[in-house]
Amino acid sequence: MDDMSGVFTSTTERTAWNIAARHLARGQKDPVMMIVDGIEEERRRCIELLQAAAGGGAEIPAFMADPDHQW
């Protein structure tokens, strides 16, 4: 279990700071790119969770892997 007595009160905060720090360390200052990075990271995590729960051969819905997928 995470120790919530430190600087960050949640894993969400820790992830947000991690993403922001990576971008700022590269000299990037565009908050939109930071948010895009966070959304894509969360999408990858959701796909990994789905594969872990349903098995390696699980079919990933097209719209989940590619949100710009045309129906």
Secondary structure, 3 states (H helix, E strand, C coil): CCCCCCCCCCHHHHHHHHHHHHHHHCCCCCHHHHHHHHHHHHHHHHHHHHHHHHCCCCCCCHHHHCCCCCC
